[in-house]
Amino acid sequence: MPIYHQLGSFPQKRHVVYRRPDGGLYAEELMGHEGFIGTSSLLYHTHPPTTILRARKVADVRWEVDEDTSLRHRHFLTSRVKRGGSPTMDRLPLMFNADIAMSYVEPDVLDAHFYRNSQADEVVYVVEGTGVLESVFGDLPYKPGDYVVIHRNILHRWRLDPANPSKFLVMESAGHVRWPRRYRNEYGQLLEGAPFSERDIRRPQVLEPRDERGEFSLYVKQYHAINELVLDHHPFDVVGWDGYFYPWAFNIHDFEPIVGRIHQPPPVHQTFQGDGFVICSFCPRPYDFDPNAVPAPYNHSNVDSDEVLFYASSEFMSRKGIEYGSITHHPDGLPHGPHPGRAEASIGAKYTNELAVMMDSFRPLKVAKAALPIEDPKYHQSWIDQQHAAFNPPTS
């Protein structure tokens, strides 16, 4: 969502003489997407951002695909993920396609390097933990429930708070992440009927330029590889910037649910729009208020989208057998809906405390081989009524 913002010092006009205290020129850098026609920001560096001492490839980033491609509903338990590692280099691959990739990490290492994803926008959902996202645009504190949006090519580093360990669900988008178009008027402002407003967006507020010489390691993800560039000065040397392109945060608890007399479909929960996918937030809310309403969602077959749900609490109206941190994948071509007994149990209920992040992809997702150790292999059988099944044993 483009909102004009500025930090630090810069000249009144763009592309004019602006000198450092020692008489040299500050180095301008225009950063933005879609060439020169998308949203952008203009940054003023103490040193040119181009002074690279060395460059090398560190590793290829190619996710292996699960060889079992049989069509079935799937369930992954992040509670089985071992804590540790880097927030940028040790993410567990989960599922992906050409538009969107999802991974998970519980980091405990403060990166020595700075990081830049030059092939994707990142939406990082903070499951747990506090800290600060440091970037060339300044400091952006984060907290549980935050969606931290880091547009492509923004150099950053996660400053983790060891007293409040972090858990991150990471979604990497090949396209530009933005607010849904239907929430905005023709001028870009969020509408009165949108489930959030510009006041809910948090932007970097503290800019502390670093004027340090030395060797500083930048890890850049591009073309499905990690490359190291060694810069001859500290990269956070920006003294000022302004524009529409920067990292920002939005907290899931600031999403205002839309409710109705009868069950509302998932698009009312949409939070972000991307190319080939959407992200939705299921938040605590009153249930449908018609006395005959069935609050649990009806069975549905989304024949052109895969549905992925991250359960940010252990409560979810239509599910049983899931836990806090569960991730379910319901591929297109298969109907899914409430588990046995859940629709009946929802009748007359007044409120739900569920909290979940949903990502719907409009192209099929591949499951990463690395995710198999945390999979519940029997999830696709969880819709069978076990009491009924006891009287009707399978014939084969």
C-alpha positions as CSV (number, residue, x, y, z in Angstrom):
1,M,0.0,0.0,0.0
2,P,1.8,3.2,-1.1
3,I,1.8,5.9,1.5
4,Y,4.3,8.8,1.3
5,H,6.8,8.7,4.1
6,Q,10.1,10.5,4.8
7,L,13.0,10.2,7.3
8,G,16.2,12.0,8.0
9,S,17.5,14.9,5.9
10,F,17.5,15.6,2.2
11,P,17.3,18.6,-0.2
12,Q,14.1,20.4,-1.1
13,K,14.4,19.3,-4.8
14,R,15.4,15.9,-6.2
15,H,18.6,15.3,-8.1
16,V,20.3,18.6,-7.1
17,V,23.6,19.2,-5.3
18,Y,23.5,17.9,-1.7
19,R,26.8,18.0,0.1
20,R,28.2,16.1,3.1
21,P,29.9,18.1,5.9
22,D,33.3,17.3,4.3
23,G,32.1,18.9,1.0
24,G,31.6,15.8,-1.0
25,L,28.3,14.8,-2.6
26,Y,25.8,12.5,-1.0
27,A,25.1,9.6,-3.3
28,E,21.5,9.3,-4.5
29,E,19.9,5.9,-5.0
30,L,16.4,5.5,-6.5
31,M,14.9,2.2,-5.4
32,G,11.5,0.9,-6.6
33,H,9.6,-1.7,-8.6
34,E,8.5,-1.7,-12.2
35,G,11.4,0.3,-13.5
36,F,10.8,4.0,-13.2
37,I,6.9,3.8,-13.1
38,G,6.1,1.9,-9.9
39,T,6.4,3.0,-6.3
40,S,9.9,4.2,-5.4
41,S,11.9,6.0,-2.8
42,L,15.0,8.2,-3.2
43,L,17.8,7.6,-0.7
44,Y,20.8,9.7,0.1
45,H,23.9,7.7,1.0
46,T,27.1,8.9,2.6
47,H,29.0,6.6,0.3
48,P,28.1,5.2,-3.1
49,P,26.1,1.9,-2.7
50,T,28.1,0.5,-5.7
51,T,31.6,0.1,-4.1
52,I,31.8,-3.7,-4.0
53,L,35.2,-5.2,-3.1
54,R,34.4,-8.9,-3.9
55,A,31.6,-11.1,-5.2
56,R,31.0,-14.8,-5.1
57,K,28.2,-17.4,-5.2
58,V,27.6,-18.9,-1.8
59,A,25.0,-21.5,-2.7
60,D,22.2,-22.5,-5.1
61,V,18.7,-22.3,-3.7
62,R,16.7,-25.1,-5.3
63,W,13.9,-26.7,-3.3
64,E,13.5,-30.4,-3.9
65,V,9.9,-31.5,-4.6
66,D,8.2,-34.4,-2.7
67,E,8.2,-37.3,-5.2
68,D,4.8,-38.5,-3.9
69,T,2.5,-36.2,-5.9
70,S,-0.7,-38.1,-5.2
71,L,-3.7,-35.8,-4.7
72,R,-4.6,-35.5,-1.1
73,H,-5.1,-33.0,1.8
74,R,-2.0,-32.5,3.8
75,H,-1.0,-31.4,7.3
76,F,2.3,-30.1,8.7
77,L,3.2,-29.5,12.3
78,T,5.7,-26.7,13.0
79,S,5.9,-27.9,16.6
80,R,8.3,-30.5,15.2
81,V,10.6,-28.0,13.8
82,K,13.9,-27.7,15.6
83,R,14.7,-24.2,16.9
84,G,17.9,-22.7,15.7
85,G,19.8,-21.1,12.9
86,S,19.7,-17.9,10.8
87,P,16.4,-16.0,10.1
88,T,17.4,-15.7,6.5
89,M,19.6,-18.8,5.7
90,D,18.0,-21.6,7.7
91,R,14.3,-21.5,6.7
92,L,12.5,-24.8,6.3
93,P,10.9,-25.0,2.8
94,L,7.2,-26.0,2.9
95,M,5.5,-25.5,-0.5
96,F,5.9,-23.4,-3.6
97,N,5.1,-22.6,-7.2
98,A,6.2,-19.9,-9.6
99,D,4.2,-17.2,-7.8
100,I,4.6,-17.8,-4.1
101,A,6.9,-19.8,-1.8
102,M,6.3,-20.6,1.9
103,S,8.9,-21.5,4.6
104,Y,9.2,-21.5,8.3
105,V,12.0,-20.7,10.8
106,E,12.6,-20.4,14.5
107,P,15.9,-18.5,14.5
108,D,18.3,-18.0,17.4
109,V,21.3,-16.6,15.5
110,L,21.9,-12.9,14.8
111,D,23.1,-12.7,11.2
112,A,26.6,-11.4,10.8
113,H,25.6,-10.6,7.2
114,F,23.0,-8.2,5.8
115,Y,20.3,-9.7,3.5
116,R,18.5,-8.7,0.4
117,N,15.9,-10.8,-1.5
118,S,16.2,-9.5,-5.0
119,Q,13.8,-12.1,-6.6
120,A,10.8,-11.7,-4.3
121,D,8.8,-9.5,-2.0
122,E,8.6,-11.1,1.5
123,V,5.7,-11.2,3.8
124,V,6.9,-12.4,7.2
125,Y,4.2,-13.4,9.7
126,V,5.6,-13.1,13.2
127,V,4.2,-16.1,15.1
128,E,6.1,-15.3,18.2
129,G,8.8,-13.0,19.4
130,T,9.9,-9.4,19.4
131,G,12.8,-7.5,17.8
132,V,13.7,-5.0,15.2
133,L,13.9,-5.2,11.4
134,E,16.9,-3.1,10.6
135,S,17.1,-1.7,7.0
136,V,18.6,1.0,4.9
137,F,15.2,2.8,5.6
138,G,15.7,2.7,9.4
139,D,14.5,0.6,12.2
140,L,11.0,-1.1,12.3
141,P,10.2,-2.9,15.6
142,Y,8.2,-6.1,15.3
143,K,5.9,-8.0,17.7
144,P,3.7,-11.2,17.6
145,G,1.0,-11.1,15.0
146,D,2.8,-8.7,12.7
147,Y,2.9,-9.1,9.0
148,V,6.3,-7.5,8.1
149,V,6.3,-6.6,4.4
150,I,9.8,-6.3,2.9
151,H,9.7,-5.4,-0.8
152,R,12.3,-6.9,-3.1
153,N,15.8,-5.6,-3.0
154,I,15.5,-3.9,0.4
155,L,18.7,-4.6,2.3
156,H,17.9,-5.6,5.9
157,R,18.9,-7.6,9.0
158,W,16.7,-9.1,11.7
159,R,17.8,-8.0,15.2
160,L,16.2,-10.7,17.4
161,D,15.4,-10.3,21.0
162,P,16.8,-13.3,22.9
163,A,14.4,-12.7,25.7
164,N,11.4,-13.2,23.4
165,P,12.5,-15.9,20.8
166,S,11.0,-15.4,17.3
167,K,9.1,-17.8,15.1
168,F,8.5,-16.7,11.4
169,L,6.2,-17.9,8.7
170,V,7.8,-16.5,5.5
171,M,5.9,-16.0,2.2
172,E,8.0,-15.0,-0.8
173,S,6.1,-13.4,-3.7
174,A,7.3,-13.2,-7.2
175,G,5.0,-10.2,-7.7
176,H,4.5,-6.9,-5.8
177,V,2.5,-7.4,-2.6
178,R,-0.2,-4.8,-2.1
179,W,-3.6,-4.1,-0.4
180,P,-6.6,-5.6,-2.3
181,R,-7.8,-3.3,-5.0
182,R,-11.4,-3.4,-3.9
183,Y,-10.4,-1.8,-0.6
184,R,-9.1,1.4,-2.3
185,N,-10.7,4.3,-4.0
186,E,-9.4,5.7,-7.3
187,Y,-6.8,7.8,-5.4
188,G,-5.3,4.9,-3.6
189,Q,-6.9,5.7,-0.2
190,L,-8.4,2.9,1.8
191,L,-12.2,3.0,1.8
192,E,-14.3,3.5,4.9
193,G,-15.6,-0.1,4.5
194,A,-12.1,-1.6,4.4
195,P,-11.2,-3.9,7.4
196,F,-8.2,-1.7,8.2
197,S,-7.0,1.9,7.6
198,E,-3.7,3.7,7.0
199,R,-3.5,4.3,10.8
200,D,-2.8,0.6,11.2
201,I,0.3,0.7,9.0
202,R,3.6,1.0,10.9
203,R,6.6,2.4,9.1
204,P,10.3,2.9,10.0
205,Q,10.5,5.8,12.4
206,V,14.2,5.9,13.5
207,L,17.0,6.4,11.1
208,E,20.6,6.3,12.5
209,P,23.2,6.6,9.7
210,R,26.4,4.6,10.1
211,D,29.5,6.0,8.6
212,E,31.9,3.1,9.0
213,R,34.6,1.9,6.6
214,G,35.6,-1.8,6.4
215,E,34.4,-5.0,4.9
216,F,30.6,-5.7,5.2
217,S,29.0,-8.9,3.9
218,L,25.8,-8.6,1.9
219,Y,23.9,-11.8,1.1
220,V,21.7,-11.4,-2.0
221,K,19.1,-13.9,-3.1
222,Q,18.7,-13.7,-6.9
223,Y,18.2,-16.2,-9.7
224,H,17.6,-19.0,-7.2
225,A,21.1,-18.5,-5.6
226,I,22.7,-16.8,-2.7
227,N,25.5,-14.5,-3.6
228,E,27.9,-12.7,-1.3
229,L,28.9,-9.1,-2.1
230,V,31.5,-7.5,0.1
231,L,30.9,-3.7,0.5
232,D,33.7,-1.3,1.6
233,H,31.5,0.5,4.0
234,H,28.5,0.0,6.4
235,P,25.4,-0.3,4.1
236,F,23.2,1.6,6.6
237,D,24.8,4.9,5.7
238,V,21.6,6.6,4.5
239,V,21.1,10.1,6.0
240,G,17.6,10.6,4.6
241,W,15.0,9.3,2.2
242,D,11.5,9.9,1.0
243,G,9.0,8.1,-1.1
244,Y,6.5,5.2,-1.3
245,F,8.8,2.2,-1.2
246,Y,10.0,0.9,2.2
247,P,9.4,-2.0,4.6
248,W,6.3,-1.8,6.7
249,A,4.2,-3.8,9.2
250,F,0.6,-4.5,9.8
251,N,-0.6,-6.5,12.8
252,I,-3.3,-9.2,12.4
253,H,-5.0,-7.9,15.6
254,D,-5.7,-4.6,13.8
255,F,-7.7,-6.4,11.1
256,E,-11.4,-5.6,11.7
257,P,-13.5,-8.7,10.8
258,I,-16.5,-8.3,8.6
259,V,-19.4,-10.4,10.0
260,G,-23.0,-10.9,8.8
261,R,-26.3,-12.5,9.6
262,I,-25.4,-15.6,7.6
263,H,-21.9,-17.1,7.0
264,Q,-19.5,-14.8,5.1
265,P,-17.1,-16.4,2.6
266,P,-13.3,-16.2,3.0
267,P,-12.8,-13.2,0.7
268,V,-14.1,-11.0,3.5
269,H,-10.9,-12.0,5.4
270,Q,-8.5,-10.9,2.6
271,T,-5.6,-8.8,3.8
272,F,-3.1,-8.8,1.0
273,Q,-3.1,-9.2,-2.8
274,G,-0.3,-10.6,-4.9
275,D,0.2,-11.9,-8.4
276,G,-1.3,-15.4,-8.4
277,F,-2.3,-15.5,-4.7
278,V,-4.0,-13.8,-1.8
279,I,-3.4,-13.7,2.0
280,C,-6.3,-13.7,4.4
281,S,-6.6,-13.2,8.2
282,F,-9.0,-15.2,10.3
283,C,-9.4,-13.2,13.6
284,P,-11.5,-13.4,16.7
285,R,-15.1,-12.2,15.9
286,P,-18.8,-12.7,16.6
287,Y,-20.4,-15.5,14.8
288,D,-23.3,-15.1,12.4
289,F,-26.4,-13.9,14.3
290,D,-29.3,-15.4,12.5
291,P,-30.8,-18.1,14.8
292,N,-30.7,-20.7,12.0
293,A,-27.2,-19.8,10.8
294,V,-24.5,-22.5,10.6
295,P,-21.3,-20.6,11.4
296,A,-18.9,-23.4,10.3
297,P,-18.0,-23.1,6.6
298,Y,-19.8,-25.3,4.2
299,N,-18.0,-27.9,2.1
300,H,-16.4,-26.3,-0.9
301,S,-14.4,-27.3,-3.9
302,N,-12.1,-24.5,-5.2
303,V,-11.3,-25.9,-8.6
304,D,-8.8,-23.2,-9.4
305,S,-6.9,-22.6,-6.2
306,D,-4.9,-24.3,-3.5
307,E,-5.7,-23.3,0.1
308,V,-3.0,-23.2,2.8
309,L,-3.9,-22.4,6.5
310,F,-1.5,-21.6,9.3
311,Y,-3.2,-22.0,12.6
312,A,-1.9,-19.2,14.8
313,S,-4.0,-20.5,17.7
314,S,-5.2,-24.0,18.6
315,E,-8.9,-23.0,18.0
316,F,-10.5,-23.1,14.6
317,M,-14.3,-23.5,14.2
318,S,-14.3,-26.1,11.4
319,R,-11.3,-28.2,12.3
320,K,-10.3,-30.9,14.8
321,G,-7.0,-32.7,15.0
322,I,-5.0,-29.5,14.4
323,E,-2.8,-27.7,16.9
324,Y,-1.2,-24.3,17.4
325,G,1.3,-24.0,14.6
326,S,-0.4,-26.5,12.3
327,I,-0.3,-25.9,8.5
328,T,-2.9,-27.5,6.3
329,H,-2.8,-27.7,2.5
330,H,-6.0,-28.3,0.6
331,P,-5.2,-28.6,-3.1
332,D,-7.6,-27.7,-5.9
333,G,-9.8,-30.5,-7.2
334,L,-10.7,-31.8,-3.7
335,P,-13.7,-30.7,-1.7
336,H,-13.0,-29.9,1.9
337,G,-15.0,-28.5,4.8
338,P,-15.9,-29.0,8.5
339,H,-14.7,-32.1,10.2
340,P,-17.4,-34.4,11.5
341,G,-19.5,-32.8,14.2
342,R,-18.0,-29.3,13.8
343,A,-20.9,-27.9,11.7
344,E,-23.5,-29.1,14.3
345,A,-21.3,-27.9,17.2
346,S,-21.1,-24.4,15.7
347,I,-24.9,-23.8,15.7
348,G,-25.8,-21.3,18.4
349,A,-22.2,-20.4,19.2
350,K,-21.8,-16.7,19.6
351,Y,-18.0,-16.0,19.2
352,T,-14.8,-17.5,18.0
353,N,-11.2,-16.9,19.3
354,E,-9.6,-18.4,16.2
355,L,-6.5,-16.8,14.7
356,A,-5.2,-18.1,11.4
357,V,-3.3,-16.9,8.3
358,M,-4.6,-18.3,5.0
359,M,-2.8,-18.2,1.6
360,D,-4.8,-19.1,-1.5
361,S,-2.7,-19.8,-4.6
362,F,-4.3,-19.8,-8.0
363,R,-1.8,-22.2,-9.4
364,P,-1.0,-25.6,-7.9
365,L,1.5,-25.8,-5.1
366,K,4.4,-28.3,-4.8
367,V,5.3,-29.7,-1.4
368,A,8.9,-29.4,-0.6
369,K,10.7,-32.6,0.3
370,A,12.3,-30.9,3.3
371,A,8.8,-30.6,4.9
372,L,8.1,-34.3,5.0
373,P,9.6,-35.0,8.5
374,I,6.9,-32.6,10.0
375,E,4.0,-34.0,8.1
376,D,1.0,-35.8,9.6
377,P,0.5,-38.5,6.9
378,K,-3.0,-39.5,7.9
379,Y,-4.6,-36.0,7.7
380,H,-6.5,-36.8,4.5
381,Q,-8.5,-39.5,6.4
382,S,-9.5,-37.1,9.2
383,W,-13.0,-36.4,7.7
384,I,-14.0,-40.0,8.3
385,D,-16.5,-40.2,11.1
386,Q,-14.6,-42.8,13.3
387,Q,-17.7,-43.9,15.2
388,H,-19.4,-44.6,11.8
389,A,-16.3,-46.2,10.4
390,A,-16.2,-48.7,13.3
391,F,-19.5,-50.3,12.0
392,N,-18.4,-50.1,8.4
393,P,-14.8,-51.3,8.3
394,P,-12.9,-50.8,5.0
395,T,-13.1,-53.8,2.6
396,S,-9.5,-53.4,1.5
